């Protein structure tokens, strides 16, 4: 737990320093984010039995059932909130007749893998269960998110359908499959061995992994941990029948510096490059954009994500 405790202390100290410097209460950024976005049709609506199993839903105005994009927040699986969605993306989707649902899910260290994933999968199932009353097309659901939300979106999207057709709970009988995913800073693997190989030692030492997996650093190189790594990594589930992906990265290309701190490189574009290589081999569309592309060529990442969702959720 050493790295995890150090990380929390750094976050706490940084928060205090910022509050002291700006004399702004910590709740104000959240309030600004909430004020900037349109009011949802459903707010803090329960989709499961746990406190953080809540969602916000924005319904696109339409006389027929609309596609849905599910927004899964980031935060290293131990922080974050559904208020952090992109308002530009939300408004772009609604303008194009696509509804949006933002969700919270349980966090570490209170829960460990796969609880985070399964909460998000349940939210997708819940939307399908209520598709008629929400005016949602259950066959046209996509997902978006950044960092942990991106990794979760990819994991659910590539995973075989987790519907339990014989479950007595109607929600768990629904499909978890997605039509497409558009994600930011995605980790295509959470296998610490591959992260070290693809990005570097510092990224593999990200302090959030202890809470996510529920293991100590002494267990990181054990068969128990290796099994968890493989089960938690989206790229391991990718097959030829899986949906297309839009990837965006802003961290620089190239190797990490020799003095990189634990956690550096956790949003490295190499995660996307490795995923795109595998998707290209399977002939599944994988669009990968980098901040450098937009700096050089112009354009807007949120607008490109909207176009991607329109293509795959509204196109034939």
TORTIRO-402044 format. One record per residue: x, y, z of N, C-alpha, C, O in turn; residue in three letters. Coordinates in steps of 0.1 Angstrom, whole numbers, plus 5000, padded with zeros to 4 digits. Layout:
# TORTIRO-402044
XYZXYZXYZXYZala/...
//
This chain:
# TORTIRO-402044
500849885000500050005000500950135000500350245000unk/502250115000503150235001502850334990502650454994unk/502850294978502750384967501350454967501250574964unk/500350374971498950424971498850534982498250644979unk/499450514994499350615004500150735000499650855003unk/501350724994502050834989501250914979501251044980unk/500650844970499850914960498750994966498551114963unk/498050934976496951014983497451134990496751234990unk/498651124996499251235004499551344994499351464997unk/500051304982500451404972499151484967499151604966unk/498151404964496851464960496351554970495851664967unk/496351514983495751594994496551724995496051834997unk/497951714995498751834997498551924985498552044987unk/498451874973498251964961496952034962496852154960unk/495951964967494652024968494652134979494052244976unk/495352114990495452225000496252344994495852454997unk/497252314987498052424981497252514971497352634972unk/496552444963495752514953494652594960494352714956unk/493952534970492952604977493552734984492852834985unk/494752714990495352834997495752944987495553054990unk/496252894975496752994966495553074960495653194958unk/494453004956493453074949492253114958491353194954unk/492253064971491253094980489853054975488853124977unk/489852944967488552894961488252764968489052674969unk/487052744972486552614979486652504969486452524957unk/486952384974487152274965485952234957485952174947unk/484752264962483552224956483152314944482352284936unk/483852434943483452524932483652474918482852494910unk/484852404915484952354902483852254898483352254887unk/483352174908482252084905481052154902480252124893unk/480752264910479552344908479652414894478552424887unk/480852464890480952524877480652424866479952454856unk/481152304867480852194857479452164856478852144846unk/478752164868477352134868476552244862475552224855unk/476952364865476252484859476352494844475452544838unk/477552454839477752474825477052374816476752404804unk/476652264821475952164813474452174814473952224824unk/473752134803472252144804471752054815472351954819unk/470552084820469952004831469551874825468951864814unk/469851764832469451634827467951604828467351664837unk/467451514820466051474822465851384834464851384841unk/466851304837466951234850468251264857469351264850unk/468251284870469451324877469551224889468551204897unk/470751174891471051084902470050974903469550934914unk/469650914892468750804891469450674894470450644888unk/468850594903469550474908469450364897468350334891unk/470550304894470550194884471050064891470949954885unk/471450074904471849954911471749974926471250074930unk/472149874934471949874948472849964956472649984968unk/473950004950475050074958474850224957474250274948unk/475450294967475350434968475750514955475050604951unk/476850464949477350534937476750474924477150514913unk/475750384925475050344913474050434909472850414910unk/474450554904473450654900473850704886475050694882unk/472950764879473150814865472450944863471450974870unk/472851014853472151134848471851094833472751044826unk/470651134828470251104815469751234808468951304813unk/470251254796469851354787469151294775469851214768unk/467851324772467151264761467151354749466751474750unk/467651304738467551384726466151394721465351294722unk/465751504717464351524712464151454699464851484689unk/463251364699462951284687461651214688461251174699unk/461051194677459751124676459950974675458950894676unk/461150924674461450784674462650754683463250844688unk/462850634686463850594696465250644691465650634679unk/466050694701467350754698468450664702468350574711unk/469650674695470850604701471250664714470750764718unk/472050594721472550634734474050624735474650524731unk/474750724741476150714745476250724760475650804766unk/476950624765477150614780478550664783479550624778unk/478550764792479850834796480250774809479550784819unk/481550724809482050664821483250744825484250764818unk/483250804837484250904841485550834845485650714847unk/486650904844487950864848488250894862487350934870unk/489550874866489950894880490750784886490750774899unk/491350704878492150594884491450494892492050424900unk/490150484890489250384896489050414911488450334919unk/489650524916489550564930488950704932488850754943unk/488650774921488150914922487350944909487150854901unk/486751064908486051104897484551104899484051054909unk/483851164890482351184891481751204877482451254868unk/480551174876479751194863479651334859479251364848unk/479851434868479751574865480851614855480751724849unk/481851534854483051574846482951554831483951554824unk/481751534826481551504812481851634803481751744809unk/482251614791482451724782481051784778480251714771unk/480851904781479651974777479551984762478451974756unk/480652014755480652024741480251894734479451894725unk/480751774740480351644734478851624737478151574728unk/478451654749477051634752476151714743475151654737unk/476351844741475551924732475651874718474651884711unk/476751834714476951784700476151664697475551644687unk/476151574707475351444706473851484706473051424697unk/473351564715471951594715471451664703470351634698unk/472351754697471951824685471851724673471051744664unk/472551614674472451514663471551394667471651294660unk/470651414676469651314679470151194687469651084685unk/471251214695471751104702471651134717472151244721unk/471051054725470951074739472251044746473050974741unk/472351094759473651064766473251034781472351094787unk/474050934786473850894800475250894807476150834802unk/475350974818476650974825476450904838475450914845unk/477450814842477250734854478350744864479450774860unk/478050714876479050694887479050544889478150464886unk/480150504895480350364899481150354911481850454915unk/481250234918481950224930483450234928483950204917unk/484150284938485550324937486450234946485950184957unk/487650224943488750174952489150274962489050394959unk/489650234974489850104978488650024983488849914988unk/487550084983486350014988485949894980485449794986unk/486249884967486049774959487249754950488049844948unk/487349634945488449594936487949534923486749504922unk/488749524913488449454900487749324903488249244911unk/486649294896486049364885484849454889484049484880unk/484649494901483449564906483249694898482049724894unk/484249764895484149894887483449864874482549924870unk/484049764867483549724854482149684854481349714846unk/481849594864480549534865479449634868478249624863unk/479749744876478749844878478449914865477249944862unk/479449944857479250014844478549934834477649974827unk/478849804834478049704826476649704830475749704821unk/476349704843474949704848474249834843473049824840unk/474949944843474250074839473850054825472750104821unk/474649994816474249974802473049874801472149904794unk/473049774809471949684810470649754815469549724810unk/470849844824469649914830469050004819467850024818unk/469950064811469450154800468650074790467550114786unk/469049954787468349864778467049824784465949814777unk/467049794797465749754804464749864803463549834802unk/465149984803464250104803464250174790463850284789unk/464650104779464750164766463450224761463450334756unk/462350154763461050204758460650334765460250424758unk/460650334778460250454785461150574783460750684785unk/462450544781463450644779463550684764464350774760unk/462850624755462850644741464250614735464750694727unk/464850504740466250464736466150344727465350254729unk/466950344716467150224708468150134714469350164714unk/467750014720468649924727469749864718470649814723unk/469549874705470549814696471649914692472549884685unk/471450044696472450144692472950214705472550334707unk/473850154712474450204724475950204722476550104719unk/476550324725477950334725478450384738477650404747unk/479750394740480350444752481550534750482150534740unk/481750624760482850714759483450734773482750694783unk/484650784774485250804787486750834786487250814775unk/487250884797488750914797489450834807488850804818unk/490650794804491550724814490850594819490550504811unk/490550584831489850464837488450444830488150324827unk/487750554826486550544819486750484805485850424799unk/487850524799488250474786488550324786488050244778unk/489350284796489750144797488550064800488349944795unk/487550114808486350044811485450024799484949924796unk/485350134791484550134779485150024769484349954763unk/486450024767487049924759486849784764486549684756unk/486949764777486749624783485349574780485149464776unk/484349654783482949614781482749594766482049504762unk/483249684758482949674743483549554737482949504727unk/484749504742485349394736484949264742485149154737unk/484449274754484149154762482949084756482049144750unk/482848944757481648874752480448924760480648974772unk/479248914755478048964761477948894775478048774777unk/477748984785477648934799476148914804475948904816unk/475248914794473848894798473648754804474148654799unk/472948744815472648624822471148594819470348634827unk/470848524809469548504804468548434814467348454814unk/469148364824468348294834468348364847467748314857unk/468948484848468948554861467548594865466848654856unk/467248584878465848634882465748784881464648834881unk/466848854881466849004880466749044866467649014858unk/465649104861465449144847466649224842466949204830unk/467249314850468249394845469449314840470149354831unk/469749204848470949124845470749034833471648964829unk/469549024828469248944816469549024803469448974792unk/469749154805469949244793471449234788472349194795unk/471549264775472849264769473749374774473349484778unk/475049344774476149444777476849494765477749574766unk/476549444753477249474741477149624737476049684739unk/478249674731478249814726478449814711478949724705unk/477949924705478049944690479350004686479849984675unk/479950094695481150164692481650234705480850244714unk/482950274705483450344717484450454712485150434702unk/484250574718485150684715485750724728485050774737unk/487150714730487750734743488950814743489550834732unk/489350864754490450954756491450894766491150854777unk/492750894762493850854771493650714775493950674787unk/493150624767492750484771494050404773495050404766unk/493950314783494850214786494250084780493250034785unk/494850034769494249914763494649784770494049684768unk/495649794780495949684789496149744803496649854804unk/495849664812496249694826497149584832497249564844unk/497849514822498849414826500149494828500749544819unk/500549494841501749564845503049524837503949604835unk/503049394833504149354825504249414811505249454807unk/503049424805502949484792503149634793503749694784unk/502649694803502749844804504249874806504749974800unk/504949794813506449824815507149804801508049884798unk/506649704793507249684780506949794770507749844762unk/505649834770505149924760505450074763505750154754unk/505450104776505550244780506750274789507650354786unk/506950194799508050204808507750174823506550154826unk/508750154831508550114845507750214852506950164861unk/507850344850507050444858505550424856504850434866unk/505150404844503750384841503250254848502050254853unk/504050154848503650024855503550034870502949954876unk/504150144875504150164890503150264894503250324905unk/502150284886501050384889500450334903500050224904unk/500350424912499850394926498350344926497950284935unk/497550374915496150334915496050184914494950124917unk/497050114909496849974906496649894919495949794918unk/497249934930497049854942495649854946495049744949unk/494949974946493549974949492649904939491749844943unk/493049924926492249854916492249704917491149644917unk/493449644919493549504920493349444934493049334935unk/493549534944493349484957494549394962494449304969unk/495749424956496949354959498049444963498049564960unk/499049394971500149474975501249474965501249384956unk/502249564966503349564956504149434957504749394947unk/504149364968504849234970504149124962504849024959unk/502949144958502249044950502149074935501648994928unk/502849184931502649224917503249124907502849124895unk/504149044911504748944902504448804906505348724907unk/503248774909502748644913501748594903501148664896unk/501548464903500448404894499048464896498348484887unk/498748494909497448554912497348684905496348714899unk/498448774906498348904900498348894885497548964878unk/499148794879499148784865497748744859497348794849unk/497048664866495648624862494748754862493948764853unk/494848834872494048954873494449044862493549104856unk/495749064859496149154848495449114835494949194828unk/495548984832494948934819493448954819492948984808unk/492848924830491348944830490849084829489849114824unk/491649174834491249324834491649394822491249514820unk/492349334812492849404801492049394788491749284784unk/491549504783490549504772491149434760490349364753unk/492349464757492949414744492949254743492849204732unk/492849194755492849044755491548984750491448874747unk/490449064750489149024746488849054732487749014727unk/489649124725489449174711489349054701490248974701unk/488149054694487948954684487349024671487049144672unk/487348954660486949014648485549064647485149144638unk/484649024657483249074657483049194666481949224669unk/484149254671484049364680483849494673484149514661unk/483349594681482949724675484149814672485249794678unk/483949914664485050014660485350114672484550124681unk/486450174671486950254682487550384677488250384666unk/487350494684487950624682488850644694488350644705unk/490150674692491150694703491750834702492050884691unk/491850904714492551034714493551024725493350974736unk/494751084722495851094732496451234731496551294721unk/496951284743497551414744498951404749499751494748unk/499351284756500651274761501651264749501251204739unk/502851304751503851304740504251164736504251074745unk/504551144724505151014719506651004725507151104731unk/507250894724508550874728508750814741507750804749unk/509950774745510250714758510050804770510150934768unk/509750754781509650834793511050874798512050804795unk/511150994804512451034809512950934820512150864826unk/514250924822514850834831514350854845514350764854unk/514050984849513651014862512151024864511651094873unk/511350964855509950974855509450914868509850814873unk/508450984874507850944887506850834885506250824874unk/506550754895505550654894504150704889503650804894unk/503650644878502350694872502550764859501650774851unk/503750814857504050894844503850794832504250684833unk/503250844822503050764810501750684810501550604801unk/500950694820499750604821498750634810497850554807unk/498850754803498050784791498850794778498550864769unk/499950714778500850724767500150674754499350574754unk/500450734742499850694730500250544725499550494717unk/501250494731501650354728500550254731500350154724unk/499650294741498550204744497650204732497050094728unk/497450314725496550324714497250254701496550194694unk/498550274700499250224688499150064688498850004678unk/499350004700499249864701497849814698497649714692unk/496849884703495449844701495149864686494549774680unk/495549974680495249994666495849884657495249834647unk/497049844660497749734653496949614653496749544643unk/496449574664495649454665494249464659493849374652unk/493649584660492349604653492549614638491749564630unk/493649674633493949674619494049534613493549504602unk/494749444621494949304616493549234615493449144607unk/492649274624491249214624490349284614489149254613unk/490849394608490049474599488849544606487749544600unk/489049594618488049664625488549814625489749834628unk/487649904622488150044621488550094635487850084645unk/489750154635490350214648490950344643491950354637unk/490250454647490750594644491550644656490950644667unk/492750674653493650724664494050864661494650894651unk/493750954670494151094669494951134681494851094692unk/495951234678496751284688496651434689496351494678unk/496951494700496851634701497751704690497351804685unk/498851644687499751694677499051704663499251804655unk/498151614660497351614648496551734647496451804636unk/495851764658494951884658495752014658495352114652unk/496852014665497752134665498252164651498452274647unk/498552054644499152074630498052094620498252184611unk/496952024620495952024609494652094613493852124604unk/494552134625493252204630492252094632492551974633unk/491052144634489952044638489652044653490252124660unk/488651964657488251964670487951824674487151754668unk/488551774685488451634690486951604693486451494689unk/486251694700484851664704483951654691483151564691unk/484251744682483451734669483751604662482751544656unk/484951554662485251434655484651314663484251214656unk/484551324676483851214683482451214680481851104679unk/481751324679480351334675480151274662479251184660unk/480951304652480851244638481051094639480351024632unk/481951044647482150904648480950834654480450734649unk/480350894664479150834670477950844660477150754659unk/477850954653476750964643476950854632475950794628unk/478150834628478450724618477950594623477350514615unk/478350554635478150414639476850394647476450274649unk/476250504652475050484660473750524651472650484655unk/473950604641472850644633472950594618471950584612unk/474150564614474250514600473850364599473650294609unk/473550324587473050194585474250094584473949974582unk/
//
